[in-house]
Amino acid sequence: MAYHTAVAAPPLKRTRLSGRARALRAVVLGAAMALLLQGCSTVKLAYNQAPQLMAWQINRYLGLSDAQNERVRDELDDLQQWHRDTMLPQHAQVLQKVQRQLADGITAQQACSTYAEIRTQFDQVVSQAEPKMLWLASQLTDSQIRQLERKQADSNADWRKEWLDPTPEKVREHRFKELLSRAEGFYGRLDEPQKAALRAFIAQSSFDPQRTYNERLRRQKDLVQVLQTVARDRQNTAQTKTLVREYLARFDQSPDLAYRSYAQTLVTEGCAGFAQVHNATTPAQRVKAVASAKSYEQDFMTLAAQ
């Protein structure tokens, strides 16, 4: 959820081609919701440039041919136009609800309800983009898949450096600084009562970098295996459709039941954590948050009309 991201656990930084799953998440949860924590001009700029930025990232991870790159750009442009026409008004409706909630105290249940609405919207985008993912998966060469593996290894080294190598105390402080910056971009300057609530949330969090990293590796290996299987029988469109659809299902819901329970725990804790921090805010901070949400709603409607 938009404001829920202010207290969420560090994300799994998925591989850039979790095909287009990463791109899709950027369109919905990123451009539409997480950008609530940035300035209004940033929302418009980031949204309008999203297809170019995502195409650049996909190309960086895969080394696309000129023809592939052109098709990817066209597909992302089409997806964004659909998202602009169909989804941005829905995001704006969620923001109207958010404004009403931010004006008063919030329960964890309310926060999770809004999060669930946004996940439903994300699922709509995945369904819309599935044919585009099928095309890209069927076009990748063995060389491009190997490049993806190298990029995965590079990004994993960065992830370990950020989340696994530091001591637990440093990880908690890193999370605090990141989440504080996001929250202050929305509420304005936080004082000690709000900072204390944020620190309490982090101290009680079940976030486990090693467990998160293990799931990251599973998803990456899963993706590579799917792409390799597709590459061995490119003309079998029915098989490709099944493989990609099953991969997306595993990406969304891990086959590791213990991890799935852990992920749900993080969501539940995130909802409670957001409510905890929000309910510690002052009336002036809530007024600022409502005004911020209103500005973003207007931005989304302006973008939808373009």
Salt bridges, closest charged atoms under 4 A:
GLU75 OE2 - ARG71 NE 2.74
GLU75 OE1 - LYS132 NZ 2.98
GLU117 OE2 - LYS97 NZ 2.47
GLU130 OE2 - ARG245 NH2 2.54
GLU162 OE1 - LYS13 NZ 2.75
GLU162 OE2 - HIS174 NE2 2.88
GLU169 OE2 - ARG172 NH2 3.71
GLU173 OE1 - ARG199 NH1 3.12
GLU178 OE2 - HIS174 NE2 3.57
GLU178 OE1 - ARG182 NH2 3.71
GLU215 OE2 - ARG218 NH2 2.81
GLU215 OE2 - ARG219 NE 3.35
ASP222 OD2 - ARG218 NH1 3.46
ASP222 OD2 - ARG250 NE 2.69
ASP252 OD1 - ARG119 NH2 2.29
GLU297 OE1 - LYS294 NZ 3.46
ASP299 OD1 - LYS44 NZ 3.41
